[in-house]
Amino acid sequence: MNKGMETQGLDQIVLEKGAIKKSAAYLEEKGYQQVIITADANTYEAAGKQLEQELRKTIRRTSLCIIDPGAARDVVADEQSLLQLLIEVDPEKTDAVIAVGSGTIHDIVRFACYKTGKPFISIPTAPSVDGFTSKGAPLIIRGVKKTFLASAPVAIFADLDILVKAPQKLVAAGFGDMLGKYTSLFDWKFSHLTADEPYHEPSAVMTEKALRSCVEHVDDIGERTEEGIRILMTALIESGIAMLIFGQSHPASGAEHHVSHYWEMEYLRRGSRALLHGAKVGVACAEISRLYHNAVDRGFYPGQEPEALRQHGAIIREWLKEVPSEGEIRSLLQRAGGPVSKAELGIDNALLERSLREAHHVRERRTMLRALNEA
């Protein structure tokens, strides 16, 4: 990814060793004098402390907001976390808010910045999700996960020195999030064909290219080589940009994400510790692949054959050839060093079956999962 690349309202995207040091120069150039570094206890140690030291050299006032974990000992993008940050933002004096972390911290910051009209700067600490550039914030409100309009970052400083130190489970989660594009891209074409949902070929091509780059370098990613991490982080950013270009999450979020969200809400209801987003998405992708291939290739349906398959079976079968089998997806997840099965995530048979029947209600999207369940 080119340094200083300008796209979709982003002033800068810097992905290189030592990128965090360039963030201070960027803030100084912008004339920001009062900023808030938002992190959790872990991401503060990973990058927040170093960033704070850099900023205090040039920024007049740098304050910290360390988001507290919830009852299950996880930091969650919920009402309490949002309020904790919003209290710190001064409408008159705060110039910018910096997100130091992965998906959850970014979601908290992007929503708070959208509500307060403040710019936010992204400092990823792990290549774990594709939502760093997103304009949507998936938040847990009264135990239900909903996506709200939010702000995209004005700049991203992704430091390879920091990213290569991320725990393997976070790296594997990022790969799992990318692997989910196999089924999301299929569902996007399916929804366009059968329900006339909007489609944008350049965004689809960008997402597919990012996906393939990760699959081609899965072993480098699994071994956490610098090149593997660079390729993964580039792909995650590009996937996010594809969503920005299109204006919605269709390129990167289909039935596999809906199933993942369903599992997350169930874990919240139980008071259980959260599962990594990308870990859920990767395993859910394997389950959706199994369901889709069984339906299209073998004629095994949860109920009746959907009308969409009777009308458009030939083209749908061609599209599904691009989606690897359940076994192939699990093999890729294993090579990346992540969980490959529902059992490893603690998902029991009853929850899996319920999610496959009900997860299409999580979003108003005309996925093939919805078509199978409504036939």
C-alpha positions as CSV (number, residue, x, y, z in Angstrom):
1,M,0.0,0.0,0.0
2,N,1.4,3.4,-1.0
3,K,2.4,5.7,1.7
4,G,0.3,8.9,1.8
5,M,-2.3,7.2,-0.4
6,E,-5.4,9.4,-0.6
7,T,-8.8,7.7,-1.0
8,Q,-12.3,8.1,0.1
9,G,-11.7,11.0,2.4
10,L,-8.6,9.6,4.0
11,D,-5.8,12.0,4.2
12,Q,-3.2,9.4,4.7
13,I,-2.8,5.6,4.9
14,V,0.7,4.7,6.2
15,L,1.5,1.0,6.5
16,E,5.2,0.5,7.3
17,K,7.7,0.0,10.1
18,G,7.7,3.0,12.4
19,A,4.4,4.4,11.1
20,I,3.3,5.4,14.6
21,K,6.0,8.1,14.6
22,K,4.5,9.7,11.5
23,S,1.2,10.1,13.3
24,A,2.7,12.8,15.5
25,A,3.9,14.8,12.5
26,Y,0.5,14.4,10.9
27,L,-1.3,15.8,14.0
28,E,1.2,18.7,14.3
29,E,0.7,19.5,10.6
30,K,-3.1,19.6,11.2
31,G,-2.6,22.0,14.0
32,Y,-4.3,19.8,16.6
33,Q,-3.4,20.9,20.1
34,Q,-5.8,18.8,22.2
35,V,-6.3,15.1,21.4
36,I,-7.6,12.0,23.2
37,I,-5.9,8.7,23.0
38,T,-8.5,5.9,23.3
39,A,-7.3,2.4,24.1
40,D,-7.9,-0.5,26.4
41,A,-5.4,-1.8,28.9
42,N,-3.8,-4.2,26.4
43,T,-3.7,-1.9,23.4
44,Y,-2.3,0.9,25.6
45,E,0.7,-1.4,26.3
46,A,1.0,-2.5,22.7
47,A,1.0,1.0,21.1
48,G,-0.7,3.6,23.3
49,K,2.2,4.2,25.6
50,Q,4.6,4.7,22.7
51,L,2.1,7.0,20.9
52,E,1.6,9.0,24.1
53,Q,5.3,9.6,24.4
54,E,5.6,10.7,20.8
55,L,2.6,13.1,21.0
56,R,3.7,14.7,24.2
57,K,6.7,16.1,22.4
58,T,4.6,18.2,20.1
59,I,0.9,18.3,21.2
60,R,0.0,20.8,23.9
61,R,-2.5,18.5,25.6
62,T,-2.7,14.7,25.2
63,S,-5.2,12.9,27.4
64,L,-6.0,9.2,27.8
65,C,-9.2,7.3,27.9
66,I,-8.7,3.7,28.8
67,I,-12.0,1.9,28.1
68,D,-13.0,-0.3,31.0
69,P,-14.0,-4.0,30.5
70,G,-17.5,-5.1,31.2
71,A,-19.0,-7.7,33.4
72,A,-17.5,-10.6,31.3
73,R,-14.0,-9.0,31.5
74,D,-14.1,-7.9,27.9
75,V,-14.1,-4.4,26.4
76,V,-17.4,-4.2,24.5
77,A,-18.8,-1.5,22.2
78,D,-21.9,-0.9,24.3
79,E,-23.6,2.0,26.0
80,Q,-21.2,2.1,29.0
81,S,-18.1,2.2,26.8
82,L,-19.6,4.9,24.5
83,L,-20.5,7.1,27.5
84,Q,-17.1,6.7,29.0
85,L,-15.5,8.2,25.9
86,L,-18.2,10.8,25.2
87,I,-17.7,12.2,28.7
88,E,-14.0,12.9,27.8
89,V,-14.7,14.7,24.6
90,D,-14.9,18.5,25.0
91,P,-17.1,19.9,22.2
92,E,-15.2,23.2,22.3
93,K,-11.6,22.1,23.0
94,T,-11.0,18.5,21.7
95,D,-9.4,18.6,18.3
96,A,-9.3,14.9,17.5
97,V,-9.7,11.4,19.0
98,I,-7.2,8.6,18.3
99,A,-8.3,5.0,18.3
100,V,-5.5,2.7,19.4
101,G,-6.6,-0.9,19.2
102,S,-8.5,-3.2,16.9
103,G,-12.2,-3.5,16.1
104,T,-14.0,-2.7,19.3
105,I,-11.9,0.4,20.2
106,H,-12.4,1.7,16.7
107,D,-16.2,1.2,16.8
108,I,-16.4,3.1,20.1
109,V,-14.3,6.0,18.8
110,R,-15.9,6.2,15.3
111,F,-19.4,6.5,16.8
112,A,-18.3,9.0,19.4
113,C,-16.6,11.1,16.8
114,Y,-19.6,11.0,14.5
115,K,-21.9,12.2,17.3
116,T,-19.5,15.0,18.4
117,G,-18.2,16.0,14.9
118,K,-14.6,15.3,15.8
119,P,-12.1,13.7,13.4
120,F,-10.6,10.4,14.4
121,I,-7.2,8.8,13.6
122,S,-6.7,5.1,13.4
123,I,-3.7,3.3,15.0
124,P,-4.4,-0.4,14.5
125,T,-2.6,-2.7,17.0
126,A,-3.5,-6.0,15.2
127,P,-4.5,-7.1,11.7
128,S,-7.7,-8.6,13.1
129,V,-10.7,-7.0,11.3
130,D,-11.5,-5.2,8.1
131,G,-13.5,-2.4,9.8
132,F,-10.7,0.1,10.4
133,T,-11.9,2.4,7.6
134,S,-15.6,1.7,8.1
135,K,-18.4,4.3,8.3
136,G,-20.5,1.9,10.2
137,A,-20.2,1.0,13.9
138,P,-21.6,-2.3,15.1
139,L,-22.7,-1.6,18.7
140,I,-24.4,-3.6,21.4
141,I,-27.4,-1.7,22.6
142,R,-29.5,-3.3,25.3
143,G,-27.9,-6.6,24.4
144,V,-28.7,-6.4,20.7
145,K,-26.1,-5.8,18.0
146,K,-27.0,-3.1,15.6
147,T,-24.9,-1.1,13.1
148,F,-25.1,2.7,13.3
149,L,-23.8,5.3,11.0
150,A,-20.4,6.6,12.1
151,S,-17.3,8.3,11.0
152,A,-14.4,6.9,8.9
153,P,-10.9,7.8,10.0
154,V,-9.2,10.8,8.5
155,A,-5.9,8.9,8.6
156,I,-4.5,5.4,9.4
157,F,-1.0,4.7,10.7
158,A,-0.5,1.0,10.7
159,D,2.9,0.2,12.2
160,L,4.4,-3.1,11.1
161,D,6.7,-3.1,14.2
162,I,3.5,-3.3,16.3
163,L,1.4,-5.5,14.0
164,V,3.9,-8.3,13.8
165,K,3.8,-8.6,17.6
166,A,0.0,-9.1,17.7
167,P,-1.0,-12.4,19.2
168,Q,-1.5,-15.2,16.7
169,K,-5.2,-15.5,17.6
170,L,-5.7,-11.9,16.4
171,V,-3.8,-12.4,13.2
172,A,-5.9,-15.6,12.5
173,A,-9.0,-13.6,13.2
174,G,-8.1,-11.1,10.6
175,F,-7.6,-13.9,8.1
176,G,-10.9,-15.4,9.1
177,D,-12.6,-12.0,8.5
178,M,-11.1,-12.0,5.0
179,L,-12.0,-15.6,4.3
180,G,-15.6,-14.7,5.0
181,K,-15.5,-12.7,1.7
182,Y,-16.0,-15.9,-0.2
183,T,-19.6,-16.2,1.0
184,S,-20.3,-12.5,1.3
185,L,-19.4,-11.9,-2.3
186,F,-21.6,-14.8,-3.3
187,D,-24.5,-13.5,-1.2
188,W,-24.0,-10.0,-2.7
189,K,-24.4,-11.3,-6.3
190,F,-27.3,-13.5,-5.2
191,S,-29.1,-10.6,-3.6
192,H,-28.6,-8.4,-6.6
193,L,-29.9,-11.1,-8.9
194,T,-32.9,-12.2,-6.9
195,A,-33.9,-9.0,-5.0
196,D,-32.3,-6.3,-7.1
197,E,-30.2,-5.1,-4.2
198,P,-27.6,-2.5,-5.4
199,Y,-24.3,-3.9,-6.7
200,H,-21.0,-2.3,-7.6
201,E,-18.5,-4.3,-9.7
202,P,-15.4,-2.3,-8.8
203,S,-16.0,-2.8,-5.1
204,A,-16.5,-6.5,-5.6
205,V,-13.3,-6.8,-7.7
206,M,-11.3,-4.9,-5.0
207,T,-12.7,-7.2,-2.3
208,E,-12.0,-10.4,-4.3
209,K,-8.4,-9.3,-5.1
210,A,-7.8,-8.6,-1.4
211,L,-9.3,-12.0,-0.4
212,R,-7.1,-13.9,-3.0
213,S,-3.9,-12.2,-1.8
214,C,-4.6,-13.5,1.7
215,V,-5.3,-17.0,0.5
216,E,-2.2,-17.1,-1.7
217,H,-0.1,-16.1,1.3
218,V,-1.9,-18.0,4.1
219,D,1.3,-19.7,5.3
220,D,3.1,-16.4,5.6
221,I,0.2,-15.1,7.6
222,G,0.1,-18.2,9.7
223,E,3.8,-17.9,10.4
224,R,3.4,-14.1,11.1
225,T,6.2,-13.1,8.8
226,E,6.5,-9.4,8.2
227,E,5.5,-9.9,4.6
228,G,2.5,-12.0,5.6
229,I,1.3,-9.4,8.1
230,R,1.8,-6.6,5.5
231,I,-0.3,-8.5,3.0
232,L,-3.0,-9.3,5.5
233,M,-3.2,-5.7,6.8
234,T,-3.3,-4.3,3.2
235,A,-6.1,-6.7,2.4
236,L,-8.1,-5.7,5.5
237,I,-7.7,-2.0,4.7
238,E,-8.6,-2.6,1.0
239,S,-11.7,-4.5,2.0
240,G,-12.7,-1.6,4.2
241,I,-12.1,0.9,1.4
242,A,-14.3,-1.2,-0.9
243,M,-17.2,-0.8,1.6
244,L,-16.5,2.9,1.8
245,I,-16.7,3.2,-2.0
246,F,-19.9,1.3,-2.2
247,G,-21.4,3.0,0.9
248,Q,-22.6,-0.2,2.6
249,S,-21.2,-3.4,3.9
250,H,-22.4,-5.8,1.2
251,P,-18.9,-6.5,-0.3
252,A,-17.7,-7.9,3.0
253,S,-20.6,-9.0,5.0
254,G,-23.1,-11.7,4.1
255,A,-24.7,-14.7,5.8
256,E,-21.4,-15.6,7.5
257,H,-21.5,-12.3,9.4
258,H,-25.1,-12.6,10.3
259,V,-24.4,-16.0,11.9
260,S,-21.4,-14.5,13.7
261,H,-23.5,-11.7,15.0
262,Y,-26.2,-14.1,16.2
263,W,-23.6,-16.1,18.1
264,E,-22.2,-12.9,19.7
265,M,-25.6,-11.8,20.9
266,E,-26.2,-15.2,22.4
267,Y,-22.9,-15.0,24.3
268,L,-23.8,-11.6,25.6
269,R,-27.2,-12.9,26.7
270,R,-25.4,-15.7,28.6
271,G,-22.9,-13.3,30.1
272,S,-20.1,-15.3,28.4
273,R,-16.8,-13.8,27.3
274,A,-16.9,-12.6,23.7
275,L,-15.4,-14.5,20.9
276,L,-13.1,-12.7,18.4
277,H,-15.1,-11.4,15.5
278,G,-12.9,-12.8,12.7
279,A,-12.7,-16.2,14.5
280,K,-16.5,-16.4,14.4
281,V,-16.7,-15.2,10.8
282,G,-14.2,-17.8,9.6
283,V,-16.0,-20.7,11.2
284,A,-19.4,-19.4,10.2
285,C,-18.1,-19.1,6.6
286,A,-17.3,-22.9,6.7
287,E,-20.8,-23.6,8.0
288,I,-22.5,-21.4,5.4
289,S,-20.4,-23.0,2.7
290,R,-21.6,-26.4,3.8
291,L,-25.2,-25.3,3.8
292,Y,-25.0,-23.6,0.4
293,H,-23.1,-26.4,-1.3
294,N,-25.6,-29.0,0.1
295,A,-28.5,-27.0,-1.2
296,V,-27.1,-26.0,-4.7
297,D,-25.0,-29.0,-5.5
298,R,-26.9,-31.8,-3.7
299,G,-30.5,-30.5,-3.4
300,F,-30.5,-30.7,0.4
301,Y,-32.7,-27.9,1.7
302,P,-33.8,-26.9,5.2
303,G,-37.4,-26.8,3.8
304,Q,-38.4,-26.5,0.1
305,E,-36.3,-25.5,-2.9
306,P,-36.3,-21.7,-3.1
307,E,-37.9,-20.1,-6.1
308,A,-34.6,-18.3,-6.7
309,L,-32.8,-21.6,-7.4
310,R,-35.6,-22.8,-9.7
311,Q,-35.3,-19.6,-11.7
312,H,-31.6,-19.0,-11.6
313,G,-30.0,-22.3,-10.7
314,A,-27.5,-22.4,-13.6
315,I,-25.8,-19.0,-12.8
316,I,-26.0,-19.6,-9.0
317,R,-24.2,-22.9,-9.5
318,E,-21.5,-21.1,-11.4
319,W,-21.1,-18.5,-8.8
320,L,-20.9,-21.1,-6.0
321,K,-18.0,-22.8,-7.7
322,E,-15.9,-19.8,-6.5
323,V,-16.8,-20.7,-2.9
324,P,-14.4,-23.3,-1.5
325,S,-15.9,-26.4,0.2
326,E,-16.4,-26.5,4.0
327,G,-13.2,-28.7,4.3
328,E,-11.1,-26.3,2.2
329,I,-12.2,-23.3,4.3
330,R,-11.4,-25.2,7.5
331,S,-7.9,-26.2,6.1
332,L,-7.2,-22.5,5.3
333,L,-8.2,-21.5,8.8
334,Q,-5.9,-24.1,10.3
335,R,-3.0,-23.0,8.3
336,A,-3.6,-19.4,9.5
337,G,-3.4,-20.7,13.1
338,G,-7.0,-20.0,14.0
339,P,-10.0,-22.1,15.2
340,V,-11.6,-24.3,12.5
341,S,-14.7,-25.6,14.2
342,K,-17.7,-24.6,16.2
343,A,-16.5,-26.8,19.0
344,E,-13.3,-24.8,19.3
345,L,-15.4,-21.7,19.7
346,G,-17.8,-23.3,22.2
347,I,-20.7,-23.2,19.9
348,D,-23.0,-26.2,20.6
349,N,-25.1,-28.0,18.0
350,A,-28.3,-26.4,19.3
351,L,-26.9,-22.9,18.9
352,L,-25.5,-23.6,15.5
353,E,-28.8,-25.0,14.2
354,R,-30.8,-22.2,15.7
355,S,-28.4,-19.6,14.1
356,L,-28.7,-21.2,10.7
357,R,-32.5,-20.9,11.0
358,E,-32.7,-17.4,12.4
359,A,-29.6,-15.4,11.7
360,H,-31.0,-14.0,8.4
361,H,-33.2,-11.8,10.6
362,V,-30.1,-10.0,12.0
363,R,-29.8,-7.8,8.8
364,E,-32.3,-6.9,6.1
365,R,-30.4,-8.6,3.4
366,R,-31.7,-11.0,0.7
367,T,-28.9,-13.6,1.2
368,M,-29.3,-17.2,0.1
369,L,-29.5,-18.1,3.8
370,R,-32.7,-16.0,3.9
371,A,-34.0,-17.6,0.7
372,L,-33.4,-21.1,2.1
373,N,-35.2,-20.4,5.3
374,E,-38.1,-18.6,3.8
375,A,-38.8,-21.2,1.1
